[in-house]
């Protein structure tokens, strides 16, 4: 149905959706088998010096990520809250709730 009359609209739609018109084209990356992955790993990790340095690098990266995570998750409750802004936010919330109820009653 779509193959015979392939208009500009359908070409644009396929381009927009990321579809390919050729059925033999490669859609995604090829799946690596475990043997290929092991061979690549053994090839890159051939020497013990390299594996030790990579292990140390991995530890440093994990420590750095742990520090970043602790910094992101720090407790925000110790920051003092301004009573002025707290009352402004509460008043605007109550105002919006009342406005919502009035609009629902008016248009119901």
N, C-alpha and C positions, 0 to 999 in steps of 0.2 A: 504494500500500500504506500509506504513512505519512500520506497526505493525508486518508483517510477517517476513521481512528480516531486522532486526534491527542490523546493523553492528556497529563496533567500531567507525567508523566515525560519525554516527548519534548519538551514545551515547555521544561522545565528543562534538558534536555540541549542543546537548541539555544541557550538562553540562556548556558549554561556554556561551550559551544564558540564562541560568538560568531556563530552562524548566524542568518540572518534568514529568516523564513517567507515574506516577500513577494518574488517573483522580480524585481519591477521596482525594488527599492530599490538605492541606490547603495552598492557594497561598499567602494570605495576612492576616493582622490582622482582627479580627472580628469587625464589626461595633457595637459601643456602642449605645444603645438607649438613649434617653433623660432621661428616668426614671432611668436607671442605673447610668448615669452621675450625676443626681440630688441626688440620694441616696448616691453615693460616696462623693459628695460635702458636703452633710449634715453630713455624718459620720465623715469626716475630719474636718469640721468647726463647730463642736458641741458647743464648748465653745466660749464665747465672747472675752475672753482674747487671745485666739489663733487667732481669726479673726483680732483683733486689732493689734497684733504683725505682722501678715502676711501682713496687710495693710501697716504698717510702713515699713516693709521689701520691699514691692513692690514699695513704694515711693522712698526709697533709691536706689533701683536698677534702677528705671526710671531716677533719677537724675544722677546716675553714667553713664548710657547710653547716656544721654543728653550731659554730659561733654565730653565723648569719641567722640560723633558725632561732637561736636563743634571743638574738637581738630583735627579730621580727615578733616573737611571741612574748615580749616583755610585758609586765603587768602595767596596764594603763590606769589602774585604780589609784595609784599614788599621785597622779597629777591633780592638783586642786581644780575644782569646778567653780566657775564664776556664777554667782547667784543671779546676776542680771540676765545673762544669756539663758540660764535655766528657766527663768520666769518668762522670757520672750518665747522660747520654744514651746513651753507648756501653753501659753496664751494662744499662740498661732495654731497649735493642735486643737484646742477647744474651739477656736473660731472656725476652723475648717470642718470639724465634726458638726457644729451647729449649721453651717452653710450647707453641708451635704443633706442634713435632715430637712431643712427648709426647702431645698430644691426638689427633693423627693416628694415632699408633701404638696408642693405647688404643681408639679407635673403629674402627679398620680391621679 
